[in-house]
Amino acid sequence: MHRTVQPRVLYFGTPVVVISTANDDGSANLAPMSSVWWVGRSCMLGLDETSRTTANLARTGECVLNLPSSGLVGAVDRLALLTGTPVVPEHKKRKGYRYEPDKFGAAGLTPLPSETVAPPRIAECPVHLEAVVERIHPFAEEDSGVVAVDARIVRVHVEEELLVPGRPHHLDADRWDPLIMKFCEFYGGGRNLHPSALARGWDMPPRRTAPEASWNAGTPQPNSP
Ligand SMILES: Cc1cc2nc3c(=O)[nH]c(=O)nc-3n(C[C@H](O)[C@H](O)[C@H](O)COP(=O)(O)O)c2cc1C
């Protein structure tokens, strides 16, 4: 039987993208996101308008969309509650975010120069999509605080091991194991991979099968108000 419910988030499972953008002093910012869909050579990115990433995209019109494999879940989780915005917005403060100017250092990731845009790629990610912004649209209801960024991919770099042997422009779906965000939890190959700082920030219930899960026992949850 189906029930009518009001889930807090509708993230039914999308690949994680780590966006690199250039700050106004030329340094790099990184931000994980997963509200993205792809058509042809373009994509639409759903972004919080208070994020440093959004400001950088609006100012410079350039980014790299780095696609992490599931093995990079630890680095992505280290970025989860960080912002490159020096004055942390209230809605992020409440979730436990802090300002971090050195996201590469905080995540333990390595910058790699891009070929057509200023922001660097992330060496550890198997896929890098250099992109330019076409348009930035308002999104959802008025004052949603979210924008939709229409970005066009201008160069694609792929780790050689992901290519079909003898087919230099084809990716092997069986070899690509994307990091997936489902609701606020990290998955790869259909399995949960790592505790999620984002889920803590959003005060999501512990997973029923997680060793630390307490909701079956009826004990208070760690972040409950
Ligand atoms: C796995 C994951 C997925 C996320 N997806 C999104 C998203 O789709 N859109 C968004 O605006 N923020 C998303 N976030 C939150 C951003 O990472 C967060 O707003 C961050 O502070 C942005 O960094 P910045 O302010 O330095 O740009 C996600 C975070 C994680 C860990």
The ligand as an SDF file (V2000), in Angstrom:
LIG
                    3D

 31 33  0  0  0  0  0  0  0  0999 V2000
   26.9840   14.9250   -1.4210 C   0  0  0  0  0  0  0  0  0  0  0  0
   26.5680   16.3590   -1.3790 C   0  0  0  0  0  0  0  0  0  0  0  0
   25.6640   16.8410   -2.3050 C   0  0  0  0  0  0  0  0  0  0  0  0
   25.2770   18.1780   -2.2790 C   0  0  0  0  0  0  0  0  0  0  0  0
   24.4130   18.6370   -3.2410 N   0  0  0  0  0  0  0  0  0  0  0  0
   24.1580   19.9470   -3.3280 C   0  0  0  0  0  0  0  0  0  0  0  0
   23.3870   20.4570   -4.4180 C   0  0  0  0  0  0  0  0  0  0  0  0
   22.9620   19.7260   -5.2990 O   0  0  0  0  0  0  0  0  0  0  0  0
   23.1670   21.7980   -4.4690 N   0  0  0  0  0  0  0  0  0  0  0  0
   23.6560   22.6570   -3.5200 C   0  0  0  0  0  0  0  0  0  0  0  0
   23.4500   23.8730   -3.6150 O   0  0  0  0  0  0  0  0  0  0  0  0
   24.3880   22.1840   -2.4680 N   0  0  0  0  0  0  0  0  0  0  0  0
   24.6560   20.8650   -2.3680 C   0  0  0  0  0  0  0  0  0  0  0  0
   25.4220   20.3940   -1.3380 N   0  0  0  0  0  0  0  0  0  0  0  0
   25.8580   21.3510   -0.3070 C   0  0  0  0  0  0  0  0  0  0  0  0
   27.0560   22.1940   -0.7620 C   0  0  0  0  0  0  0  0  0  0  0  0
   28.1950   21.3760   -0.8510 O   0  0  0  0  0  0  0  0  0  0  0  0
   27.2350   23.3310    0.2670 C   0  0  0  0  0  0  0  0  0  0  0  0
   26.2410   24.3040    0.0270 O   0  0  0  0  0  0  0  0  0  0  0  0
   28.6110   23.9650    0.2710 C   0  0  0  0  0  0  0  0  0  0  0  0
   28.7040   24.8340    1.3970 O   0  0  0  0  0  0  0  0  0  0  0  0
   28.9420   24.7540   -0.9740 C   0  0  0  0  0  0  0  0  0  0  0  0
   30.2390   25.2400   -0.8350 O   0  0  0  0  0  0  0  0  0  0  0  0
   30.6100   26.7270   -1.2430 P   0  0  0  0  0  0  0  0  0  0  0  0
   29.7570   27.6650   -0.3890 O   0  0  0  0  0  0  0  0  0  0  0  0
   32.0630   26.8530   -0.9230 O   0  0  0  0  0  0  0  0  0  0  0  0
   30.2820   26.8610   -2.6790 O   0  0  0  0  0  0  0  0  0  0  0  0
   25.7910   19.0570   -1.2940 C   0  0  0  0  0  0  0  0  0  0  0  0
   26.6940   18.5560   -0.3440 C   0  0  0  0  0  0  0  0  0  0  0  0
   27.0660   17.2230   -0.3850 C   0  0  0  0  0  0  0  0  0  0  0  0
   28.0550   16.7160    0.6400 C   0  0  0  0  0  0  0  0  0  0  0  0
  1  2  1  0
  2  3  1  0
  2 30  2  0
  3  4  2  0
  4  5  1  0
  4 28  1  0
  5  6  2  0
  6  7  1  0
  6 13  1  0
  7  8  2  0
  7  9  1  0
  9 10  1  0
 10 11  2  0
 10 12  1  0
 12 13  2  0
 13 14  1  0
 14 15  1  0
 14 28  1  0
 15 16  1  0
 16 17  1  0
 16 18  1  0
 18 19  1  0
 18 20  1  0
 20 21  1  0
 20 22  1  0
 22 23  1  0
 23 24  1  0
 24 25  2  0
 24 26  1  0
 24 27  1  0
 28 29  2  0
 29 30  1  0
 30 31  1  0
M  END
$$$$
